[in-house]
Each structure stands twice: as C-alpha cells, then as structure tokens.
C-alpha cells in the first residue's frame, strides 16, 4: 500500500519523479568518522583509499563483497551502497557524502 491523495491505495505507484538534478547525486567529497579520531574531510578518491584500508583491517570481507575481485572493487561497491562498516563488535566507521560549496545558479 502507498500513500495517495485520497488515502492509502494498493499497488506500486511512483509518488515522486526520479531525481533529475545531477547536483543531488554528486559525491565528490565525504566526511569520514572513526571512533576516537576527529572527523576527516576527504575527496571521493581519498575516501576510496581510506575504505580499502578499512577493509584490509578485516579478517574477511563482508559476505556481500566477498565475490568482488579485489580491495579496490570492494571499496567502490561499499562507497556506492553503504555508509558504515563494522570493523569489530561495537567499532564502526562511517562516511557520508557532503557538498563543500553551494550549487552555482545556472
């Protein structure tokens, strides 16, 4: 069931148009959070390197990343699909896309 103008309706239905503004999807910079460390602002390339290093700390990659060929592919997949990684019970690192400058009027 989905919310419609007249209440709840059954069946799938698009409520909002797909995102069309490319600025919404830009992910050029990230804020990285690690327990006990100050936040870091990284470029997308630096975030991939950081994620690959975090994955290297694990004894085995997460199950959904295990089939990927290498650390770089795992880091890229993780960057596209998640925002946190548990390194050990209770120790979680996080990353979030941010925009450093307001969008330019066009």
C-alpha positions in Angstrom: 0.0 0.0 0.0 1.2 3.5 -0.8 0.0 6.9 0.4 -2.0 8.6 -2.3 -4.1 11.9 -2.4 -7.2 10.2 -1.2 -5.6 8.0 1.5 -4.0 4.6 1.2 -4.1 2.8 -2.2 -2.9 -0.7 -3.0 -0.3 -1.5 -5.6 3.0 0.1 -6.6 3.0 3.7 -7.8 5.5 6.5 -8.3 4.9 9.2 -5.8 7.8 11.4 -6.8 9.6 11.8 -10.1 13.1 10.3 -10.2 15.9 12.7 -9.3 16.8 14.7 -12.3 19.2 17.3 -10.8 22.8 15.9 -11.1 23.9 18.0 -8.1 21.7 15.8 -5.9 23.8 12.8 -6.9 27.2 14.4 -6.9 29.5 12.7 -4.4 32.8 14.5 -4.7 33.6 14.8 -1.0 32.9 12.8 2.1 33.1 13.3 5.8 34.7 10.2 7.5 34.0 9.3 11.1 36.2 6.9 13.1 35.9 6.2 16.8 38.3 8.3 18.9 39.5 10.4 16.0 38.5 13.8 14.7 36.3 13.9 11.6 38.1 14.0 8.2 37.0 15.7 5.0 38.2 13.6 2.0 37.8 13.7 -1.7 36.0 10.7 -3.3 39.4 9.2 -4.4 40.8 9.6 -0.9 37.6 8.1 0.6 38.1 5.0 -1.7 41.7 4.6 -0.5 40.5 5.0 3.1 37.8 2.4 2.7 40.2 0.0 1.1 42.4 0.4 4.2 39.5 -0.2 6.5 38.5 -3.4 4.6 42.1 -4.6 4.8 41.8 -4.5 8.6 39.1 -7.2 8.5 40.0 -10.8 8.7 37.5 -11.5 5.8 35.4 -9.1 3.7 31.7 -8.8 4.4 29.8 -11.6 2.7 28.2 -9.3 0.1 31.6 -8.0 -1.0 33.5 -11.4 -1.0 32.8 -12.2 -4.6 34.4 -9.0 -5.9 37.9 -9.3 -7.3 40.0 -7.0 -5.1 40.0 -4.4 -2.4 39.5 -1.5 -4.8 36.3 -3.1 -6.2 35.1 -3.9 -2.7 35.7 -0.3 -1.6 33.9 1.1 -4.6 30.9 -1.1 -4.0 30.8 -0.2 -0.4 31.0 3.5 -1.2 28.1 3.2 -3.5 25.9 1.0 -1.3 26.6 1.8 2.4 27.6 4.5 4.8 29.2 2.4 7.6 31.4 -0.6 8.3 31.7 -2.6 11.5 35.4 -3.4 12.0 34.8 -5.4 15.1 31.9 -5.7 17.5 31.0 -2.1 18.6 33.7 -0.5 16.4 32.0 1.2 13.4 33.5 3.6 10.9 31.1 5.8 8.9 31.3 8.0 5.8 28.8 10.5 4.3 28.8 12.4 1.1 28.9 16.2 1.5 28.8 19.3 -0.7 31.6 21.7 0.2 30.3 24.6 -1.9 26.7 25.7 -2.6 25.5 24.9 -6.2 26.1 27.6 -8.7 23.0 29.2 -10.2 22.7 28.3 -13.9 
